[in-house]
Amino acid sequence: MAIPKKPVDVDKLIGEAGESKVQSGKVKKFLLELPYELWKELKMEAMQRDKTLKDYLLEILKNRKS
């Protein structure tokens, strides 16, 4: 990877990396750290429902009580 010749706006770079457009607008990406046993449990539940872990976690979050 080449070193950029222009100074990089770090805030802009982070903002662009953390946001992308989808049908409903913007989304925010973030790193989620889970204990291994919890990750394993969630991954198995997602597989049983024939979903990706991401889709399963989104379903759980969307269906939470407000």
C-alpha positions, 0 to 999 in steps of 0.5 A: 500500500502506497503512502498517501501524498496528501494529508489525510483527514482522519475524521473523514476517513473514519466517518466514511469507513463507519457508514454506508448507504442501504435502502433505508438510509445510512447504517453505522458499523462498529466492532462488537466484542463478545465472550467466546461462549456467548458468540458460540451460542448465538452462532449456533442459534443463527445456524439453526435458523439458517441465518448469518450471525449478523442477520440473527443479531439484527433480528434480536435487536429489532425485536427487543422491547422498547 
